[in-house]
Amino acid sequence: MNNLEKFLTNRYRIKKALGSGAFSEVYLAEDIKSGEECAVKVMDLERLPDKEKGFHYDLFLRESQMLQDLDHPGIPEFCDF
């Protein structure tokens, strides 16, 4: 079991895959601490050439920062990074 799988197992119970993109996957999960449903986005840099990893990681960080600032009933609440 790799570090990501250990983290997901200890923090989230994955229910099903919701979608995937070029370098990430999104899952419907249950937060083990709160019992609430959530979406978990997992970035997989191994899918990218080395020269693109930093750029896409920065995009992932910006997306998480933007989601933290949003407050709307139609957008899932940001809970962790």
C-alpha positions as CSV (number, residue, x, y, z in Angstrom):
1,M,0.0,0.0,0.0
2,N,1.5,3.4,-1.0
3,N,1.3,6.6,1.1
4,L,-1.7,7.9,-0.8
5,E,-3.7,4.7,-0.3
6,K,-2.8,4.8,3.4
7,F,-4.0,8.4,3.7
8,L,-7.2,7.7,1.8
9,T,-7.9,4.6,3.9
10,N,-7.2,6.4,7.2
11,R,-9.2,9.5,6.3
12,Y,-11.7,8.7,3.6
13,R,-13.9,5.8,2.6
14,I,-14.0,5.8,-1.2
15,K,-17.5,5.0,-2.4
16,K,-17.1,5.4,-6.2
17,A,-15.3,7.2,-9.0
18,L,-17.0,10.3,-10.2
19,G,-14.6,11.3,-13.0
20,S,-11.1,11.7,-14.3
21,G,-9.0,14.0,-16.3
22,A,-5.5,14.3,-17.7
23,F,-3.8,14.1,-14.4
24,S,-6.4,13.6,-11.7
25,E,-9.3,11.5,-10.5
26,V,-12.3,12.6,-8.4
27,Y,-14.1,10.2,-6.0
28,L,-17.2,10.3,-4.0
29,A,-16.1,9.5,-0.5
30,E,-17.1,9.6,3.2
31,D,-14.9,11.6,5.6
32,I,-14.2,9.1,8.4
33,K,-13.7,11.8,10.9
34,S,-17.0,13.7,10.3
35,G,-19.1,11.0,8.6
36,E,-20.0,13.5,5.8
37,E,-19.9,12.8,2.1
38,C,-17.3,14.6,0.1
39,A,-15.5,14.7,-3.2
40,V,-11.8,13.7,-3.1
41,K,-9.6,14.9,-6.0
42,V,-6.4,12.9,-6.4
43,M,-3.6,14.3,-8.5
44,D,-1.4,11.7,-10.3
45,L,1.8,13.5,-11.5
46,E,3.1,10.2,-12.9
47,R,0.9,10.6,-15.9
48,L,2.7,13.7,-16.9
49,P,6.2,14.3,-18.5
50,D,8.7,15.6,-15.9
51,K,8.9,19.0,-17.5
52,E,5.1,19.6,-17.0
53,K,4.8,18.3,-13.4
54,G,5.6,21.7,-11.7
55,F,3.1,23.6,-13.9
56,H,0.3,21.2,-13.3
57,Y,1.0,21.0,-9.6
58,D,0.8,24.8,-9.4
59,L,-2.6,24.7,-11.2
60,F,-3.8,22.1,-8.7
61,L,-2.7,24.4,-5.8
62,R,-4.4,27.4,-7.3
63,E,-7.6,25.4,-7.8
64,S,-7.6,24.3,-4.2
65,Q,-7.0,27.9,-3.0
66,M,-9.8,29.2,-5.2
67,L,-12.2,26.5,-3.9
68,Q,-11.4,27.5,-0.3
69,D,-12.7,31.0,-1.0
70,L,-16.0,29.9,-2.6
71,D,-19.3,29.8,-0.6
72,H,-22.3,28.8,-2.6
73,P,-24.9,26.1,-2.0
74,G,-24.3,24.6,-5.5
75,I,-20.6,24.1,-4.9
76,P,-19.2,21.5,-2.4
77,E,-17.6,23.0,0.6
78,F,-13.8,22.8,0.6
79,C,-12.7,20.8,3.6
80,D,-9.0,19.8,3.3
81,F,-5.8,19.9,1.3
